[in-house]
Amino acid sequence: MYFSPEELKQEIRPPSEKALEALEKGRRDELAFWIGRMSVGHQLLCTSGVYWITRLMTKIRKDHGESVLLESLEEIFQPLLAFAARDFREEREKRAASFFLTLWRTYLGGMSNLEEGDRDIRMNLAPCGLGGRVLLEGWYESDPGNFSCSDDGTPMFCKGCQVLQQVFNTLADRNVLEILPERSKMGVCRFKFLKRVHTGKKIFSDEELYRARTPDCDLALARLREGRLEGIKELLTDQHRDWRPLHDFLGLWITVLESAMYRRHGAGYVADLIDRTYVPMFDSAYRLFGIMDDKNAFRSMVETWHYHQATFQVEEEEDRFVFTLDPCGSGGRLFRGDMGEWAPKYGEDMSLMEEPHVCNFLRSGFPIYCTHCALSNLDQFNGKPRIFVVDGHAMKDPQSPCVQYLYKKHGMDNIPSSLLEQVKCEALQPVPKEYIP
């Protein structure tokens, strides 16, 4: 056992609480450290979401052709954008524009020259931290099997962005949204949101625009450097929630796309889709956790769950840490319909899988987003470190919590048979030394 019960309570605090403690005690250097760390706390999760979406679209295009992919994207963006488009049609242009500005505010890219004119709101995504990031990192050249371009040469994530614009403009009954690449600057795009009823009028103050493009950590750090501590507490409290709008949008994009494939091709294709796109991405996490000691692996998982928008408690056992997620910040909140009125719901635009399959822990009525948990379990049982083992029967209904286990290095062979049976795994395979040096 590594921690006493009281120590464990301290360990699972979010980074924002540690920053606020430094603020209260006047430890400015420590506060600056935590602000810097929190500013990129969601980097791994945001990156994973963007990469996964790109890989999903690439595989669907490869398997079924670009016309099917584009048709599916048009289908999924309609429920994702319906509320923002309705806001625009019903003359709530400020709220409609804010929907998009909020997505980019924490996307780990550049936002410059955000301004409102008489006819529009515009800015430069310089660079774009979503599709532009994948382009700048060279994934389309280095791994074309998983990161392809469309028939017209558009990088795959950017093709999704093009369809998003088309769908929103159709739903809004007007060409409102325009996001165009800057041809002379790789990864840079120009964003424009055209006003209609508020043409010639300001709908944002200068302060609101500054706030719209500036993450909480940047605002807090600026105040700290200026010696103005007032307001920092409000900026940093529960800071890990700052990126929730983008977190939820990426998760819903994945879920509604998986649902579209499930309706067309069934559970077997969904399993293959996740097995070929998500599961291989997790290999880097296995190697990273393998070189950590148990304490730091645990701390990394704690921070991940905070930025994954989960509410959780942890118990330590001799061979593992038990995370009770009530709810899980992605699959659990989706299952509970806890992502706001604008978000699609299960049973409508997102599918509950009825036929038992390995990808849904052999259950019926299973939320489709959580299929990646079943398949990553199976991957871990077949010779990977057991760092993210999920009890697929714990979240038996939307109100039940999910349970995830992080096994200590000496306990990785202690997986109970009940968890193996959930994914039809007959025998646990040993973890090769390459994963645990």
Secondary structure, 3 states (H helix, E strand, C coil): CCCCHHHHHHHCCCHHHHHHHHHHCCCHHHHHHHHHHHHCCCHHHHHHHHHHHHHHHHHHHHHHCHHHHHHHHHHHHHHHHHHHHHHHHCCCHHHHHHHHHHHHHCCCCCEEEEEECCCEEEEEECCCCCHHHHHHCCHHHHCCCCCCECCCCCEHHHHHHHHHHHHHHHHHCCCCEEEEECCCCCCCEEEEEECCCCCCCCCCCHHHHHHHHCCHHHHHHHHHHHCCCCCHHHHHCCHHHCCHHHHHHHHHHHHHHHHHHHHHHHHHHHHHHHHHHCHHHHHHHHHHHHCCCHHHHHHHHHHHHHHCCCCEEEEECCCEEEEEECCCCCHHHHHCCCCCCCCCCECCCECEECCCCHHHCCCCCEEHHHHHHHHHHHHHHECCCCCCEEECCCCCCCCCCEEEEEECHHHCCCCCHHHHHCCCCCCCECCCCCCCC
